[in-house]
Amino acid sequence: MNLDAPELSCEQISRFYRSGFLVLEQLTTSQDTDQIRELLAGLFERFAELPDGFAIDLGDKRTHEGEQLIPQINQPTHLEPRLLETQYYKNASSIARQLLGDSFYLAWDHAIYKPPHNGKETPWHQDLAYPAQRNPNLIRFGVNMWMPLQDVTIESGCMQFIPYSNLGNLLPHHSVGHDPEAHTLETDEVDATQAIACPIPAGGVTMHQPKTLHYTSANRTDQWRRAWILNFGCPLTEDTAPGGTD
């Protein structure tokens, strides 16, 4: 059974641009999330054999042997093109078109797994900080969609956002622990008391802008926390930047 993408209301679109994030409780079916989980499992089973740059650890050194604390696979759609045929991808593309216009494109995707009781959080950061390392003058407009492959709670590491942080400047970031071998970036300029946690069921999705501050806690449960993230972009012009620029 297929599930068509919803038509976003004017209020939902306005909320996304104003507060920097939006939550949809269901964007695909349980059968589709099962298929995605199976396709990604085939990649994670050969994590150590993937080409350079595809497999990294967000919770430790970027690459290392041994147990992975937060294994991430970059661009799994390049390694497993059948992911592009899933209902989630089709519906996410429909939502991206509604938010970004017909010129949207898939800029990046990645899958992140947090093992049970992994003890590692993903610290507060803005996604724009990563490409800005290479180009400090970069302005990127888009939507990042985060879908869990199982129900996700605060205890297992759901997404948390600082509303309206998308309206400010890109904050200073540094590698976790100031370790140059760490991949993950973090910022210290966050008032976490303003955070809004977004627990959602499998097949639901959170959406945020590249400058929206967000965080996920360590997985403190007995279950794996699995998520597939799609980053959609569009060419930035004066007519396609309702969120403003720095």
N, C-alpha and C positions, 0 to 999 in steps of 0.2 A: 504494500500500500504506500503510495506517495503522499507527501504533504507539501502543498504549494507554499511558496514564500508569502508572508502577509504583506499587505499594503500598509506602509507606515503612515500614521496620521500626521497632520501638520504639527500637532503638539509633541509627538515623539521626535520628529525631526528637529524641531526647535529646541527640545530638551537636550538632544545629542550635541548640538552646536553650543548651547548655553552652558550646560554643566560638564560637558566633555565625555559623557558616557551614557550608555543606554543598555537595558536588559530586556531580552526576549526569553520567555520561559520555555518556548519550544520552537525550534527551527527545522528539526528533522525527526524521523521516526526512530524507534528503538531498533528496528531491523537495520536501518542505515548506520546507526552508531555501532552495532555489532559488526557490520561489514568493515567499517573504518578501523575498529579495534583490531580486527583480524589482519587487515592489510598492514597496519602499523606494527603489529606484533612480529610479522615476518622481517621487518627492518630492524627492530630492536633485538631480535634474536641473533642477528649478525652485526651488532653494533660495533664490535672491535674490528670488523673486516670492511667497514664502509670507507669510501675514499676520503682522503684528507679534507678537512673542512666541513664535512657533513656531520660528524659525530663529536660532540663536545660535552663536558661536564660543567653545568652551571654552578654546582656546589663545591667545586674544588679547582685544581689547576685545569686550564682549558682542555688539555689532553693528558691522559695518564693511563697506566695500566691498573688493573684491580677494580674494586667495587666502585661503581658510579653513584655519586650521591644524588645528583639531579641530572640524569642523562637527557640530552636534547639532540634531536636529529634535525639538521637544517635542510630545508627544501625537500621534504619527503616526496612531493609531487614529481620531482625530477627522477627520483629513484623508483617510485611506484606510481606511474601515470594513471592507474585505475582510480586513484583518489579523486581525480578530476571528473570522474563519472558519477560520483556519489550525489545523493540528493542534498546533502549538506552543502557541498560546494556549489551546486546549482542555485540553491536558495540563498546562500551567502552572497553569490554574485548578483542576484536580484536585489538584495538589500543594498549592496554597494552601489548599484546603479541608481537606486532611489536617493542615496545620500550624496553621491559624487557626480552623477551624470553619466552619459553614455561613453565618456572617454576614460572610464575607470579601467584599471588593469591590476592583475595580481603581481604585487611587487616582491613578495616574500612569503614563505610559509615555514612553520617549524612545529615539531611535536615535542612536548616536554612531559616526562614521567617523574613523579615523586614517589619513591618506594615507601612502604609502611614505616612509620617511626623514623623517617630519614633525618630528622633533626636540623634540617637546613631550610631557612626561609629564602624567598626571593625578595631582596630588599627594595625599598622605595626607589623608584626611578621613573624617568620619562623615556619612552622608546626612541624619541628623536635624538637622544644623546648618543646612540650607537653610530648612526650615519654621520652625525655632526662631528665625531672624532676625526673623520676623514675630510670633512668639508665644514668648517666652523660657520660659514655663511649660509649653510643649507636651510631652506624653508620647505617643509614637506607637509602636504595636505592629504589626509586619507582617513581610513578607518581600519582598526585592528580588531578582528573578531576572534574571541577565545571560547572554544566549545569543549566542555568536559565530556569524556566518554563514560562517565558514571556520575551518579548524583554527587555533588560537591558541597561541602559544608565549610564553615569557618575552621573547624578542627582539621579538615583534610587539606585545606589550602585553597579556598575560593578566592576570586579576585576581590580586591578592595581598592577603592578610588578616593581621591580627594576632589570633590566637586569644584568646578570653576578653575582648577589649576591649569587647564588648557588655555585660559585667557591671558596668562602671564608669560614671562620670558622663560626660555630654556635655562634651567638651573645648573650650577656647577656640579659635575659628576666626577667620581673617581672609581677606580677598581676596588672591589671588596677587599677590605683590609689593606688597601694601598699596595696590593700584591700585583706586580706587572704581569704575572703569569695567569692571573685570574681573568676569566672572560667577563664576568658579570659586573655591571656598573651600579653604583648607588649614589644617592644624594643625601646630604645631612640636613638639608633645609626643608624639613617637613614637620607640620603639626599633625601628628597622627591622631589626635583627638577629633579631627574633622573627618576621619575616614568613614566611608560607607561600605560595609561588607555586602557581597552579592552572592549568597548561596543559590545555586540553581540545579535543576535536574539534568540528567544526561540528555543531550540533544538540545538543551537550551544554549543561549549564547550571551556573553557580554560583549559590548562594542565600545571602543574608546578611541580618542584622537591621539596622534603621536606625542603631543605635549601633556597629556593627562597623567598625573602622578598615580601610580598603582603599585600594588604589593600583594604577595601571597605568603601566607605563613608556612612553617614547616608542616609536613603531613604527620599528624599525631594519632592517626587511626591505624587499624589493622589491614586496611585495604590500599591498593595502589591508587594514586591519583594521576589520571591520564588526561591530557588535553592536546587538541590540535588547533593551531592558531594560524589564521589567514590575515595577511597584511595587504590591504588594497590601497592603491594610490591613484592619483589623477594629476594631469598637468595643472600647475598652479598659475592662475591668471587673476586679474582683478575681479572677474566675474565668478570665480569659483573658490573664493576664500571667505566664506561667511564667518569663519571663526576668527578672522583677523590675522595679522602677521606681527612679528616682533618689531 
